[in-house]
Amino acid sequence: MPTTQAEWGRAVRGFDEHLTVRRIAATWSEMRWMSTKRFLRHAETVAGWMRRDGLSNVEVIRLPSDGRTAFGGWVLPMAWSPRAARLELLDPADGGPRLLADWRTCPHHLAMWSAPTRRGGVTAELIGAAQVAAGASPRGRIVLLDGNPDVQHVIALQRAGAHGFITDFVRTYKNMRDEQDVADAVAYLNGAQPQWRVPARDRGFGFAISPNAGRRLRALLAQGPVRLHALVDAELGEGELPMITGRLPGRTSQELIITGHIDEPGANDNASGPMLALGVARTLARLVRKGWKPERGLRFFFSVEARALNALLNLRPAMFANGVWGLNLDMHGCDHRKVRSRLDFCPNGPPLPDPLMPLLLRSLPKMHGRQWRVGPMVDDNNMGDPAVGVPTTMIGQGPDLTYHTNKDTPEHISPAAVRRLGLWTSALLGRLCSAGPREVVGLARISHAWSMAKLDELGKAGAEPATLRHHVAQERRRLDGFRRWIADEPFPWVGTPPPQLRSDHLSEGEAARQALTALSRELAQRAPSAPPLPAPTDRFAREAARLVPLKTYRGFFAAESLDEAARNRLETAAGGRFWWSCPAWLDWALWWSNGKQTLADIAELLRHEGRPVPAERLVATFRILAELGFVRFRPRLAGSDIRRALRQVGVKPGMLLMVHSSLSAFGYVDDGSAACIGALRGALGKRGTLAMPTHSGNVLGRAPYDPATSPSLVGAVTEAFRKLPGVLRSGHPTHSVAAQGPLAAGLTAGHDASMAPLAREGFWGRFVEADGWVLMMAPQKSNTLMHAAELWSGVPLPSYTVPSLAGGRWSTRVVPHGPWHINWFPQLYAALRESGRLRTAPLGEGEIQLMRGRDVVEAGLALFQADPLRVCKERCSCIFCRSVRAASVSS
């Protein structure tokens, strides 16, 4: 199969731009009416296309469309299906035509979510916005607006009794389109009157007319009174919005996620985006039928711009769990080589840098051949929220001459432009879906070179050391984004190892990880030393240093769900009005609100990104967001809090204590690992022995285990503990244990690859015999000692293979009886709790749990006597479960 972009370009020549253009036209013909009912109907049509094109797991997800359901402040709009709308002049003084607007001939004439008039319509006087501003009442009248319709102004007019509004505004763009280009155009009004923010009795309508028609209407109004007749027949209420999704599966569970909104009434904006994506899916599915086996799959989502995807991120987060990168396609139907607009690359905000931006910037402009820019983060990037973790790029071409007007029709779609971008996107996604470990490293080298150049520019520009350190960290995060692209190799249970693991050396995946680590270290060397931040002096800076925010939703933030009072308070605190979403600095600040850094930390991050926000503003804004439920403040814990909880749960001096830890479960711990280890050592005293798991997973395909250098993979506290002076670490290559204290040497000696990880003659058997206790400073999940019950009850656990290094030569060793699944642990925790053998004490947002090791094993043995196969997951067909079931049957 092809590997380079050029080879993929030849492989995807079957892209069918003519079918794509026909589907753009078909989508436009349905969506131009801006009707929820038509949207639902067309969603089923698109789902049918997806199935016909070879996608699987095709589904039309129904989201509530009620004007109430909201996620992150984004409201899912009310269902709206217009049937007719007309606006007429009564007895025009100039003798000209009476008809000003007719929805049936031009759906753009009617503003979205216009409320229906009474049967037969309403007759009312026209009044100018300037007259209203001067004190004239809009009650019972229709208001002719000046300039771009402002949401707050329109809502105020409706609440003041206006029947509705008229606008002749069409936006112009410097060097892209001017007034003469839009003189006869009618604007698309999709946000001027969100009726869910207006009481039902006050809801009105809106009409859009062209600037030329507006000039005539203003001239008539200047001559004397103007009377109008308006009729709107529309359904406005509760309903459903569709989200269309489908997959092209890959060999692994990893996915590239492609999105595009399909709700807008234009052919270019935005029937072209999702239909181009569907053309790419069709092209790649054809290659699959010919024998191509992609490593990672493609998943597609098409729905309402921003709002629907934001809703799905919160309603079905599991659908995004396997995403490694996202691409949003927006406005790609016009000839890129003729329009005046630029091609925009809009990456994530800095909390989750986009690893593929360097590749896109290097390749697409060459194909495009026109001006391009890296634009700001937009609301189509919402999968890039670190809480979701799918770095996403939006690629869009706009605005063009027809943008957001009735002129955006299929005749402006260029088959040649669709083909150019379709071939490029098909080749790009094919290449990315196929990239193995070596190719991933190649992509990472492109990103690394780009990052080094960026750091050079910052250095030449005289960036302060702290800012340069920040950007080094950001570029390392960009590079680390490729780690998720490297799938884990199958676990090397005894038998015939998978082909990629048969040699006694690093697997391709592990070699790739090490190459990424080397590149990251090279970036780290560019970080200068910087003095620590000075202690905060003013009141708000001190308060910011105490507050640790945690965002309570996924995706972007908007203020749509707020009432007027709350919205005004928030806008005052944030220092600006919100419209479609919110200021970029606030979204960035919220994305950084992960419960692991203070508001002072976040303020410093914003400063390094060139968006400084005063501490007073940040504190005031986040206080209001907390009141409204969009964030919560996590408790700040110190070593004294941990010591208090240890005393309460029953930890005593002289104990032998095994600790599993995850401090983030409890809050923000000052001094983190050091505070935790210090509290534990203090509670145990000199006669006590402290132990922690330091599992490293050095299985076949990875480097041989080295107790001094192999990092612990089970938490920051364990990694810090194993590095402390006087801590001993056992020699087991996958399930090592570290200990410090009088019993440490006897416990860790001999615990190596010659024995099962939980062998009675190894660490854990000695631990139980010495009356050891287990402390869970973590959620009830993994507790290594619980696995002892599997082995000690005689369950036939399979063995596995590990690498070994002796005298400079690699070899392999077989480790007997390896543990695997933990699906049955909740049952054991429940048995311990019910029998009173589980002690608990509160700590911050959670609780710590203490249990005697002997009790854990006895309760586990009782469970396995009743059902030895509970060690297997139900309906699981992994090699571990298959091996255990087969051994159990044969015995």
Salt bridges, closest charged atoms under 4 A:
GLU17 OE2 - HIS18 NE2 3.58
GLU17 OE1 - ARG419 NH1 3.03
GLU30 OE2 - ARG38 NH1 3.28
GLU30 OE1 - ARG41 NH2 3.06
GLU44 OE2 - ARG62 NH2 3.56
ASP53 OD2 - ARG23 NH1 2.67
ASP53 OD1 - ARG282 NH1 2.79
GLU59 OE2 - ARG316 NH1 3.26
ASP66 OD2 - ARG68 NH2 3.73
GLU88 OE2 - ARG86 NH2 3.26
ASP94 OD2 - ARG216 NE 2.75
ASP102 OD2 - ARG86 NH1 3.40
GLU125 OE1 - ARG141 NE 3.47
ASP146 OD1 - ARG218 NH1 2.87
ASP150 OD2 - ARG577 NH2 3.64
ASP168 OD1 - ARG218 NH2 2.95
ASP181 OD2 - ARG340 NH1 3.27
ASP202 OD1 - ARG201 NE 3.96
ASP233 OD1 - ARG83 NH2 2.90
GLU235 OE2 - LYS37 NZ 2.87
GLU235 OE2 - ARG83 NH1 2.62
GLU238 OE2 - ARG68 NH1 2.62
GLU240 OE1 - ARG62 NH1 2.95
GLU255 OE2 - ARG247 NE 2.53
GLU255 OE1 - ARG299 NE 3.16
GLU264 OE1 - HIS261 NE2 3.77
GLU264 OE1 - HIS404 NE2 3.27
ASP269 OD1 - HIS261 NE2 3.24
ASP269 OD2 - HIS404 NE2 3.18
GLU295 OE2 - ARG251 NE 2.75
GLU305 OE1 - HIS261 NE2 3.70
ASP335 OD2 - LYS338 NZ 3.98
ASP335 OD1 - ARG420 NH2 2.79
ASP344 OD1 - ARG373 NE 2.44
ASP385 OD2 - LYS551 NZ 2.56
ASP456 OD1 - ARG526 NH2 2.45
GLU464 OE2 - ARG607 NH1 2.69
GLU475 OE2 - LYS454 NZ 3.13
GLU475 OE1 - ARG478 NE 2.88
ASP480 OD1 - ARG483 NE 3.56
ASP488 OD1 - ARG513 NH2 2.82
ASP488 OD1 - ARG702 NH2 3.95
GLU508 OE2 - ARG438 NE 3.68
GLU510 OE1 - ARG513 NH1 3.29
GLU510 OE1 - ARG702 NE 3.74
GLU522 OE1 - HIS448 NE2 3.66
GLU543 OE2 - ARG623 NH2 2.46
GLU560 OE2 - ARG307 NH2 2.55
GLU564 OE1 - ARG159 NH1 3.75
GLU564 OE1 - ARG197 NH2 3.77
GLU571 OE2 - ARG567 NE 3.25
GLU604 OE2 - ARG607 NH2 2.58
GLU604 OE2 - HIS608 NE2 3.19
GLU609 OE2 - HIS470 NE2 2.76
GLU627 OE1 - ARG569 NH2 3.11
ASP641 OD1 - ARG644 NH1 3.05
ASP670 OD1 - ARG636 NH2 2.20
GLU719 OE1 - ARG722 NE 2.78
GLU719 OE2 - LYS723 NZ 3.43
ASP771 OD1 - ARG852 NH1 2.68
ASP771 OD1 - ARG854 NH1 3.53
GLU790 OE2 - HIS787 ND1 3.12
GLU845 OE2 - ARG632 NH1 2.38
GLU845 OE1 - ARG634 NH2 2.57
GLU847 OE2 - ARG833 NH2 3.29
GLU874 OE2 - ARG875 NH1 3.14
